[in-house]
Amino acid sequence: MSRISGLFSPIALATLVTTVMCSVLLVLPGTTATSMYFNDILIFLDGAYRVVHGQVPNQDFHTALGPINYYMPGLGYWLTGRLGMAMPVGMAALMLVTAPIMIHVLRSRMRPLIGVPLAIFLVLLLATPMNTGEIPSKISFAMFYNRIGWVLLGILLVMHLRPERAVRGQGWLDAAAAAILTMMLTYTKMTYGVVAFSFLILVLLQPAQRRWAFGAIGLCVLIGLVVEAFWGGTQAYIADLLVATQVSGVIEPGIYLRSFLDTSGEYAVFALIAGLALWRRPRFTDFLFYGFCGAAGFALLNQNFQIIGIVSMLVGAAVAAEILLRDQHPEPSRKMQTVIQGVPFAVMVLLLPIALSSAAAIGVHTAIATTKAGVALETPNGKDLRIVNLLDEYHFDFYSDYVETLASGSALLASLNSSASRVLVMDFVSPFTSLAGLPPPEGGPAWMHSNRNFDLEFHLPAEEMLGGVDVVMIPTQPIADGTTKKMEQIYGPYLKRHFRLTRVSKFWSLYQRRAAPGADMGLTRLNSS
């Protein structure tokens, strides 16, 4: 009976209502609109297309990000058959999966005064098509994996609190929730997975919660074995991640200092709330928890493409507020009691900026996607992907020019009169497989980013990179000029030996694999773009 009544608790209702509303707003327009990071989105739309066509991440193509990043939009593409619906439907599905876990964790551990605003905040952050900490005019589903990471980690961090409204089988439910969250984080982005496992080890220091923490770690091992039996890509996933780590190198100390100064306000408010909670309840495990929220969050922030918004500290502040309100021993000062009662409202103020900007970005995306504003991709599968101008003429022109080159490239491929061509583009992303509806290439990476996942020392062998493609396209106006130049430098000799230039246009040079002797593959120059 308590579980049924729990569905109508304020936290459950807030979570479900916000989840349904956000899902509807994302899905109903039937279009994906973008004003920033358009090339980043194309990576995952192409990956979604590849998994729907039977390819497996880290087996059929290399990627330093986990398989969830491809299977989630892949589900949206499989359900709708439209690339423009892949991200909205996939994200809505993820929110629906996450909602019951969020309800269980927050309802059993937080009072509504704190749990309701935190639940709304986390759902909005998960749903928003905007990079965390940016302004709502910069709409994009890009880097969605970081938002997934923050939200799932935030739910997990709430489990530092002991349950106050336990249900039957609470320990097993806690173990299952923690294990699912941890493994979802691991298969989304490994850095979040490492932080999640570290948190579970931290929970082992609490005797009252040790049993479910041990159970969660055991379930993580079991889930990992089951996933590996079906996926078989764990070793390759780690290998791809290590290569990216070797290429990226170590972040310079000056960047850390600047990041700390940018987030100093967040640290100051968090330190005040956490310090007050420690003064009221001076437990060593709480001290470690608050330090963990700050240190792990800072590390994640600097690993992400993000300037402000350390979500782990925001959740840590909510946990501290709950601890303060749980301790009911009399206070000698009425003024101090008033301060403690005001802490939950201070937490709401902390959550408000990201919550409001996330909600605004959802609303902006819904409005412009519904009105079909901006420029659509003129490719067979890209017509429900749109570039829009939201008070940023420079980026609109930049991505509009890129869209023009993609339309030109699609037309150039159509001139080959071959629907079986496997294509590689020497640029940041190779999007024509999905945009033109072509067979996926064999092998190769999900994306190429100079000095981030490849360089002159660490890169895929030429045969692995180009051996599974029929057509290589080199842009004259690449989205990432440094990447294109470095790829030509590395793979140019192989390209010259095994491919032949057969099409030249304003935006592209197209190479086809050398045919058998006697086949006619003469050079064609196209005057149009």
Secondary structure by P-SEA (a helix, b strand, c coil): caaaaaaacaaaaaaaaaaaaaaaaaccccbbbbccaaaaaaaaaaaaaaaaacccccccccccccccccaaaaaaaaacccccaaaaaaaaaaaaaaaaaaaaaaaaccccccaaaaaaaaaaaacccccccccccccccccaaaaaaaaaaaaaaaccccccccccaaaaaaaaaaaaaaaaaaaccaaaaaaaaaaaaaacccccaaaaaaaaaaaaaaaaaaaaaacccaaaaaaaaaaaaaaaccccaaaaaaaaaaaaaaaaaaaaaaaaaaaacccaaaaaaaaaaaaaaaaaaaaccccccaaaaaaaaaaaaaaaaacccccccaaaaaaaaaaaaaaaaaacaaaaaaaaaaaaaaaaaaacccccccccccccbbbbbcccaaaaaaaaaaaaaaaaaaaaaaacccccbbbbbcccccccccccccccccccccccccccccccccccccccccccccbbbbbcccccaaaaaaaaaacaaaaaaccccccccccbbbbcccccccccccbbbbccc
